[in-house]
Amino acid sequence: MKSVSQILQQSHHLVHTLIERCTALQQIDRAFKAYLPLALRSHCRVVNVRDHRLIIWADNAPYATRLRYLSDEILQRGLTDPYLQGLRIQKLDIKVRSVNREVITPSPASLIKRRPHLSTETAMLLQNVAHSLKDQGLRTVLLRLARHTDKG
């Protein structure tokens, strides 16, 4: 069996190729982040380059949206960057990927299907509106909704 250092010294080995790829992505990520506002830099990262596209993960939807608004400007500025220029990036693919990817198991109580309830006052208003309508279908639906009161 080969040692880890022997495997890493072999330039044709898969692990060596993966390390080179990771190093390249880190350099691209650093170059990319240089064009971002400071507040955005720690909330997104380049995770892949494919088909002249940078695949970027953002921590949440607001950061992803902000990044999308800046994407044209980033692409224009990136054309002169030595790390990004050779990639001929044409598009940013921005995906939301939370940093805290915890598995959340729903409680048994939350799995029980609950019927929505209305206050008595809201139910009465729905009934009044329903009785004033000529449309039979809408009247039936509103009366059915009015039965979902807090009192059951």
C-alpha positions as CSV (number, residue, x, y, z in Angstrom):
1,M,0.0,0.0,0.0
2,K,1.3,3.5,-0.9
3,S,1.7,6.3,1.6
4,V,-0.3,9.5,1.2
5,S,2.9,11.4,0.3
6,Q,3.6,8.9,-2.5
7,I,0.1,9.2,-3.9
8,L,0.3,13.0,-3.8
9,Q,3.6,13.0,-5.7
10,Q,2.1,11.1,-8.6
11,S,0.9,13.8,-11.0
12,H,-1.5,11.5,-12.8
13,H,-3.3,10.3,-9.6
14,L,-6.9,11.4,-9.1
15,V,-6.2,12.9,-5.7
16,H,-3.4,15.1,-7.2
17,T,-5.9,16.2,-9.9
18,L,-8.5,17.0,-7.2
19,I,-6.0,19.1,-5.2
20,E,-5.0,21.0,-8.3
21,R,-8.7,21.7,-9.1
22,C,-9.4,22.8,-5.5
23,T,-6.4,25.2,-5.6
24,A,-7.5,26.6,-8.9
25,L,-11.1,27.2,-7.6
26,Q,-9.7,28.9,-4.5
27,Q,-7.7,31.3,-6.7
28,I,-10.7,32.0,-8.9
29,D,-12.9,32.5,-5.7
30,R,-10.4,35.0,-4.4
31,A,-10.2,36.9,-7.7
32,F,-14.0,36.9,-8.0
33,K,-14.5,38.2,-4.4
34,A,-12.2,41.1,-5.2
35,Y,-15.1,42.6,-7.3
36,L,-17.7,42.2,-4.6
37,P,-18.7,44.7,-1.9
38,L,-17.1,43.8,1.5
39,A,-20.5,42.9,3.0
40,L,-21.1,40.3,0.3
41,R,-17.7,38.6,0.2
42,S,-18.1,36.3,3.2
43,H,-21.5,35.1,2.1
44,C,-20.8,33.6,-1.3
45,R,-18.2,31.4,-2.9
46,V,-17.2,30.1,-6.3
47,V,-17.8,26.3,-6.2
48,N,-17.3,25.4,-9.9
49,V,-16.5,26.6,-13.4
50,R,-18.3,24.9,-16.2
51,D,-19.2,25.9,-19.8
52,H,-17.9,29.5,-19.4
53,R,-20.1,29.9,-16.3
54,L,-19.1,30.5,-12.7
55,I,-21.2,28.5,-10.3
56,I,-21.6,30.4,-7.1
57,W,-23.2,29.5,-3.8
58,A,-24.8,32.2,-1.7
59,D,-25.7,31.8,1.9
60,N,-29.3,32.8,1.5
61,A,-31.8,34.3,-0.9
62,P,-31.1,38.0,-0.1
63,Y,-27.4,37.6,-0.8
64,A,-28.1,35.6,-4.0
65,T,-30.4,38.4,-5.2
66,R,-27.9,41.1,-4.4
67,L,-25.3,39.1,-6.3
68,R,-27.6,38.7,-9.3
69,Y,-28.0,42.5,-9.5
70,L,-24.3,42.9,-9.6
71,S,-23.6,40.1,-12.0
72,D,-23.3,42.2,-15.2
73,E,-20.9,44.6,-13.5
74,I,-18.8,41.7,-12.1
75,L,-18.6,40.1,-15.5
76,Q,-17.4,43.3,-17.1
77,R,-14.8,43.9,-14.5
78,G,-13.7,40.3,-14.5
79,L,-12.7,40.4,-18.1
80,T,-9.4,42.1,-17.1
81,D,-8.6,39.9,-14.2
82,P,-5.7,37.4,-14.9
83,Y,-7.4,34.5,-13.1
84,L,-10.8,35.1,-14.7
85,Q,-9.8,36.4,-18.1
86,G,-8.7,33.0,-19.5
87,L,-12.0,31.3,-18.4
88,R,-14.0,33.5,-20.7
89,I,-16.9,33.6,-18.2
90,Q,-20.1,34.6,-19.8
91,K,-22.6,34.0,-17.0
92,L,-22.8,33.6,-13.2
93,D,-25.0,30.8,-12.0
94,I,-26.0,31.7,-8.5
95,K,-27.5,29.1,-6.2
96,V,-28.7,29.4,-2.6
97,R,-26.8,27.0,-0.4
98,S,-27.0,27.6,3.4
99,V,-23.8,27.4,5.4
100,N,-25.7,25.6,8.2
101,R,-27.1,22.5,6.4
102,E,-28.6,20.9,9.5
103,V,-31.2,18.3,9.0
104,I,-34.3,19.5,10.6
105,T,-36.7,16.7,11.6
106,P,-40.3,17.8,12.0
107,S,-41.9,17.1,15.3
108,P,-44.8,14.5,15.2
109,A,-47.2,17.2,16.2
110,S,-46.3,19.3,13.1
111,L,-47.0,16.4,10.8
112,I,-50.7,16.2,11.9
113,K,-52.8,18.0,9.3
114,R,-54.6,20.9,11.0
115,R,-57.7,22.5,9.8
116,P,-57.4,26.3,9.6
117,H,-59.8,28.1,12.0
118,L,-61.5,31.5,11.6
119,S,-62.7,33.8,14.3
120,T,-66.5,33.9,14.8
121,E,-66.6,37.4,13.5
122,T,-64.7,36.5,10.3
123,A,-67.0,33.5,9.7
124,M,-70.1,35.8,10.1
125,L,-68.6,38.2,7.5
126,L,-68.0,35.4,5.1
127,Q,-71.6,34.2,5.5
128,N,-73.0,37.7,4.9
129,V,-70.9,38.1,1.8
130,A,-71.9,34.6,0.6
131,H,-75.6,35.2,1.0
132,S,-75.4,38.5,-1.0
133,L,-73.8,36.7,-4.0
134,K,-75.6,35.5,-7.1
135,D,-72.7,33.2,-8.1
136,Q,-73.8,29.8,-6.6
137,G,-70.3,28.3,-6.8
138,L,-68.6,31.2,-5.0
139,R,-71.4,31.2,-2.4
140,T,-70.9,27.5,-1.6
141,V,-67.1,28.0,-1.2
142,L,-67.5,30.9,1.1
143,L,-70.1,29.1,3.3
144,R,-67.8,26.1,3.5
145,L,-64.9,28.4,4.6
146,A,-67.2,30.0,7.2
147,R,-67.6,26.7,8.9
148,H,-63.9,26.7,9.9
149,T,-64.5,28.8,13.0
150,D,-62.6,28.5,16.3
151,K,-65.6,26.8,17.8
152,G,-65.5,24.1,15.2
